[in-house]
Amino acid sequence: MSPKYKPVALVDCNNFYVSCERVFNPALLNRPVLVLSNNDGCVVAASDEAKQLGIERGVPVFEIRDLIKKHGVEVWSSNYTLYGSMSHRVMSTLEEMVPEIERYSIDEAFCWLPGFDPAKLDKQAVKIRKTVGQYTGIPVSVGVSLTKTLAKVANRQAKKNPEFKDAGVCNLTTFSQPEIDQLLSEVKVSDIWGIGRRRAEFLQQHGVFTAYEFKEMPDRWLQKNLTITGLRTAWELRGIPCIKPEFSPPAKKSIITSRGFGRPIESLEELTEAVTAYVSRLAEKLRRQHSVASRMEIFIHTSHFARQGERYANAARLRLPQPTSYTPELVKHARRALELIYRPGFQYQKAGVMVMDLVPESARQLNLWGEGEGGPETIERNRQLMVAVDGLNMQMGQSTVRLGPVGTKQTWGMRREKLSNRYTTRWDELLEVS
């Protein structure tokens, strides 16, 4: 291993949603388990036992009802509150063990291991795996290498390859180059991190089917056909770090919140409740990254499978008078936009809100005259109000404090008939032991 490169470990939670359910319900261990998407429509996570039955992610539930009944498959609705809380526990555990960590997704993190003796990396990876399991109950796999892309390859081996699966660790820094090349020759080009479906199809059309064949392609050809991004991926597979760590992820340039309804809704009143709830959630995300929005889009549509004449879809995009993250202000404009595109007599299946042209809160341009709604005093008062509201909702639970138009019953909400308790965030839903 070259001494100038820091080894990086990719820590990935195994079947994360399923594992979260199993932590608080041990009866699910060693049984086929599925976690469903919004409105319990499709499979978004499946245990190894369920995969062995031929159940894949993305399959609609109605297509596998007989299979579920025949094999006694456990089915659960997505519990995003629980999964987010458990993710925080996993990441906090990793941050206590390694000096540098990049949270890549809800169930993955890159951990840089500078100063560790390469000969001891196996022990360090095993320690990470055991500690996360002990502290959180979530099983993880660990892939170690010199680049993020190779760490992804190593992690996949730790999960799938029987040679490494029992230990849950694959450390490529101990492999010779011929051994790594052999491993890459067994990895499909479509499984390379950063190579999407279209690029994979393009590469296959040009006779490139494996990760080894991809990394051996000429640099000029790669840059011409796959841009500098594809070239960097090839270099990473050659063991040359090109993808820098992102310890502080860049602020998003746009944010969207949308949901399908638990049942079709027709009234403007219910649509207003839903849009208000979505805007409120979106505004929280804006404030969390200290951004304000300059433009907004509202969209609604009926089912894509509705009969001709019963389908309707529309959207309204508007520029806000001034960039803002103040919930009441965003809701005011969203409601006006909704009234413009709403048409009675249709059964709406989904609505959504998107904000664009985001700028840092500190760079917001104030009202020309420095007074009124755009004045600094009003902006500061609104900011303090939102800080108080966000703080209460963080302590007491999401939507504890909310705008009146959100409503209290929300019968249009997502259908989640098999929802587990929010064991880690709600006092009234704590695990009971008898």
N, C-alpha and C positions, 0 to 999 in steps of 0.2 A: 504494500500500500504506500502511495506517495505521501511523504510527511507533510507536504504543503496543503493537502486537502483534509477537511474535517469530515469524519464519517457522519452520516445522517441516518436516523432510524425512522421508519414510518410505522407508527402505532395505529392499528385499525381495529375497531371493535367488531367482533364476530356477530353477524346477524343482529345488529344493534337493537332494533325495535323489539324483536323477539326476546333478546337477552334481558332487556329492561322489564318485560312482563314476567320473565322467569325469576328475576331477583326477588319479587314479592309474591310469587305464586309458584313455589317449588314443584307443585303437582304437574306443571307443564314440562318439566325436565324429561328428556328422552321421548317426547311425544311430538307428533307433527303439529306445528303451530303456524298460523297465518296472521298477519296484521294487514288490515285493509286501508284503502285510500279514503279520501273525503267522501262522505255519504255512503261508505261501505260498498263502493263500486268495484274496485279492482284490488288485486294482491300487490302490496308494496314491499312486503318482507315475508320470507318463508324460512322456517328452520331447516336444517339439513335433512331431518326426517321427512318433512313435507316435500323437499326437492327430490328425494328418492322416489316419491310417488308420482313424479313427473309434473309437479305444480311449479310453474315459473312465475316470476314477477311480471306484473302487467296484465295477467289473464283476468277477464271479468269473472266475478264470483258466480254469476248465474250459469256459466259454462261448466263449473266444476262442483255443483251442488251434490250430485250423485257421488262423486269421489269423496267429498267431505263427509257425507253421511256414512259411506261404506267403511271408511278407515278411521272414523271418529276424530277427524281433524279439529283441533281447537281454533276458533276464529275470534279475533279481537279487533275492535275499532282502534284507529290511531289515537294515541294519547300524547299529543305533542307537548303538553305541559310536563308530563312525567319524563319524556325523552329529553327535553331541553335541560331539565334539572339534573338528570343522570349524566348527561354530556358534560355539564359544568363540573360535576364531581370527578369524572375521569380526567378532564383537562387540568383541574386543580392538583390532582395527584401527580400528574406528569410534571407540572411546573415545580413541584417540590423536589423532584428527583433529578432533573436535568437543567442546565443553565439557560438553554435557549429552546423555545418551542414556538412553532407556527401552527395555529389552529386552522386546519385546512377545511374541515367540514364538521358536521355535528358528531361524527363518529371517527374522524381521522385527525392525526396531528403528526407533523414532522418534528423530530427532536434531534438537535445537533449535539454531538458528543465530543467536543474538543478536549484534549488532554487525556483522553482515555487510551490506555495501551491497547493496540489492535488485538493483541492476544487475549485480552480480557473482555472484548466486546460481546462475545457470546454470553458470558456471565452477566454482563450489564443488561443485555436484552432480556435474558431470563428473569433477572431481578425486576425489571420494569413490568414484565408480564405478570409475575406473581404478586407484586405489590398492588397493581391496578385491580387484579382479581380479588385480593384480600380486602382492599379498602372499599370497593364499589360493588363487587359481585359480578362485574362485566368481564367476560373472557375477551382477550385481545390477541392479535397476531402481530409479530414484530419482524420487519424486514430491514436489514442494515446494508448500506453500501456507501459509495463515495458521492453519488448524485441522487437527486430526488427521483428521477425517472427510474434508475436502477433500484432504488429503495422500493418503488412501487412494484417492480418485477419481483424483488425478493419477498415482499409481503404476500404477493399472490402465491408464491411457492410455499410460504409458511402456512397458507390456508389450504391449498389444494394438493400439494405434492405429499404423498404418504411418507416420504423420506423425512420431511420436516414437520408434518402436521401434528404429530404427537407432542413435540416440544413447542410448537407454535412459533418458532424462531428460524429465520434463514439469514445468515450473515455472509454476504458476498465478498467481504474484505478478506476472507480466508480462502477464497477460490482463486485458482490460477486463471489466466486469460483463456486458455482452451476450454476450461470447465465452464466459464461464464458464456463463452460462445456457444457451447453445446446447449446450455440452458436457454439462451436467446433463440436458438434454432427451433425450440419447442414452443415458443410463444407466438401466437398469431399476431399479425400486424394490426388487426382490429383491437387487440387487447393492450396495445401500447398506450400509456398515459399521454393524452394530448392528441391522439390520432382518432378523429371522429369517423363516423360511418362513411361519409362521402370521400374523405381522404383515403380510408382503407380500401374502398372500391376502386379508386383511381390507382392506388399502388398495386392492387391485385391485377388490374388490367395491364400493368407494365411488368408483371412477373415477380412482384415483391409480395411474398406471403408470410414471412416471418420477421421477427425483430432483428435477427442476425442479418438477413438479407437487406433489411432497411438500413441498418447502421453501416453496411458496407457500400452503400450507394455513393457515387461521387458527390462532393460538396456542391459543385456548380449545378448539377442536376437537381439536387434537393432544394437549393435556394430558389432556383428558377421556377420549380413546379409547386413547392410547398412553402415558399417564402422563408424568411429567416427563422420563423418559429419552428418549421419542420427541420431545418438544419440544426438548430439548437437541440432538438430532441435526439437527433442522431448522435451529436457530440456527447450528450448525456449518456446514451447507451454505450458509448466508447469509454466512459469513465471520466469525462471532462465536465466539471460542474459549470452549467450555463444558466440555470434557473435560480435566481437569487431567492433567499428566504424573505417572507413578508411577515415580519413580526407584528406590524401594525397594518392590517389590510386597508387598502385605499378606500376612501368613501365612495359609495355607489353614486352613479350618475343619474340613475332613475330608480324608483321604487314602485312596485305594484302590489296591490292586495286585492285578491278576487276569490270568490267561493261559489260553488254550486249550492243551490238551496236544497234543503231536505225534502221539500215538496214544491211543485210549481206554485208561483204566486202571481196574482193578477192586479192587486190594488197598488196605487201609487203610495199609499201610506206604508205598506209593508216594504216596498222597494226603498222608500226613504229611510226606514229603520235600518235596513241592511247596508245601504250606502253610507249612512252616518256611522255605523259600527266599523265599516271598512276604513273610512277616512280617519276615524279616531285611532285605529291601530296603525295606520300608515304614518300619522303625525307623530306617534310615539317613536317609530323607527327613524323618522327625520331628526327628531331631537336627540336621539341616542347617538347619532353620528355628527351632531352639531351642524346640521345643514338646514337650509330653507329652500323652498320650491318656488320656481317662477311660472311654471305651467302645470296644468292638470287636465287629465282626460277621464271621462266617465263613460262606461259602456254597459250595455244590457243586451241579452239575447234569449230567445226561446230555445227549446231543444233542437239540436241539429236533425233529430229524427222525426220532428213534427211533420204533419202532412202539409202539402203545398197549400198556401193560403193561411196556414196557422203559424208560419215561421215569421220571425221579425228580429232584426238586429240593428242596433244603431249606436253611435258614439258621439260625444261632444267634447271638443278640445278648446280650452280657453287659456288665455294669459292672465295671470293674477295681477291685480293692481300694483302689488309690491311683493317681493319674495317673503314667504312666511312659513312657519311651522306651527302656528297658533291654531289649535283644533277648531274652535268656533268659527274662525275666519275661513278655514278650508271647507268646513261643513256648509257654511252659507253659500259658497260658490258651487259646491258639488250639488246641493239641492236645486239650485237654479238650473244647472246644466241638466239634471235628471228630468226636471219638469219639461224641458225643451224636447227631449228625445222619447219620453214615455208616450205610449199609445195604449189606450184601454182595449180590452177584449182579447188580449194575448196572455198566454201562460208562460211567465218568464222562469227560466231555469237557472240563470247565472247573472251576476253583476260584478263589476270591478272598478277599481280606481287606480290611476297611475299618476305620479308626479314626475316631472322632468325638469331639465335645466336647473339642476341643484347647484347651489353655491354655498360656501362656508358661511355659517351664521355671522362670523366676524366681518365678512366682506359684503354684507347686505347694504344695498343703497337705500338711504332713508328718504322720506317724503321731501319734496323740493323745498317746502316752507318750514320743515322741521317741527310740525305741530300736528294735532289731530291724530287720526288712526296711524299715520306713518311716523309720528314723532317719537323721539327717543324715550320720553317718559312713558308713553303708552306701550311701546315695545317692551320696555323693561318690566312694567307692571304685568303684562301678559306672560312674559318669560317666567317671572316668579310664580305666577299662578300655575303654569304648566309644570314647573319643577315640583310644586306641592302636590299636584294631582298625580304625576308620575311616581313620586315617592310613596304616596298612599297606595297606589295600585301595585307597586312592587312589594310592599309590606303585607297588604291585605288580600292580594289576589287581583288578577287582571280584570278590568272593568268594574271594580268595586265602586269607583267614582267615574261616572260617565254622563254624557249629555242626555237630556230628556228624550230627544227624538230617537235614541237607540231603542227605547222601549224596555219592557220588563219581561215579557213572555217570549218574544222572539221565536214564534212557532215556525218561522222560515229557516231556522238554524240547521246546520248540517245534521244528517241522520247518522247517529253513532249508537247503534243498538247494543253493542258489546264493548262498552267503554269501561276500562279498569279504573280504579281509584287513582287520584293524584296524591300518591302516598307521601311524597316528599315536600309538598307545598301547601297542603290543606289540613288543618287540625282535625276537621270533622271527617277526614278520609284516611286517617292513619291506619296502618296495618294493625289488625286485632289478633292477638294470640290467645287461644283458649286451651 
